[in-house]
């Protein structure tokens, strides 16, 4: 079994256990305001880190390439309140244009 | 069907279709990061939580181990547990029905259910089930389409898929940045992850930011 399958199955099992536990544990365990606050902050931290690493690294090396253009276009699209598919598509198109023609 | 029922159904359907369509981006991202079409579909069928799924393929794609990928995805999946806490007393289901309800407990099903509060408890339940099942169907169909599409491409960079993945993450985090302190945390974590990338093994710079979030959340 390779890393891809381990990641696929491991993530799925834990994802379900998390969901199921929420439906099963007493409400007071998870409704503490501190837990609620941490819960809103964790996605912000992880997703921002993922944006950065996916935009500026190749394995463990930092680099700047066509993805920087894609990222800037995505930021612009979000500032203009574009819907999610437009954000992703405009980033892909601009990045592809730089990669193919510059 | 009464007017009230159809309003809930309409809300659910429009959310299911728009969110389900993001599945194309996920399927393509998964294949672009080295996952097979089958693995991409398994993730959508079994993990069924967008941000967690993108995280798995993102961390593995960045060279991280399966353990760091699973850890990152699971930290993102924590919020589904909290949605379960909110939904369980409203759904009141047991046995296999509870297992199914748990599986479709995601941002969208919980969000639509809470949005029906003014229409009563019955409509909240309907909103949850319609949206959860609707997103599940469309998310999986579109994942397959995106994965097959990406597989048909040769060099993914020529199609901009290498930029589609970070753009997807950005699209997921953007609506969460409501306060200045949120934005500061986002920028801080992005800079931290970049700074740590040449130093720490792949995947760890990302997971480490969860601890920044925990520290900030507990301190306030």
Interface residues (C-beta under 8 A of the other chain):
Chain A: X3 X4 X5 X6 X7 X8 X9 X10 X11 X12 X14 X15 X16 X18 X19 X20 X21 X22 X23 X24 X25 X27 X29 X30 X31 X34 X35 X36 X37 X38 X39 X40 X41 X42 X43 X44 X45 X46 X47 X48 X49 X50 X51 X52 X53 X54 X55 X56 X57 X59 X60 X61 X62 X66 X67 X69 X70 X71 X73 X74 X75 X78 X83 X84 X85 X87 X88 X89 X90 X91 X92 X93 X94 X95 X96 X97 X99 X100
Chain B: X18 X21 X22 X24 X25 X34 X35 X36 X39 X42 X43 X46 X47 X48 X49 X51 X52 X53 X54 X55 X56 X58 X59 X60 X61 X62 X63 X65 X66 X69 X70 X72 X73 X74 X75 X76 X77 X78 X79 X80 X81 X82 X83 X84 X85 X87 X88 X89 X91 X98 X99 X101 X102 X103 X105 X157 X158 X159 X160 X161 X162 X163 X164 X165 X166 X167 X168 X169 X170 X171 X172 X173 X174 X176 X177 X182 X185 X186 X187 X189 X190 X191 X192 X193 X194 X197 X198 X201 X202 X205 X206 X207 X209 X210 X212 X213 X214 X216 X217 X218 X220
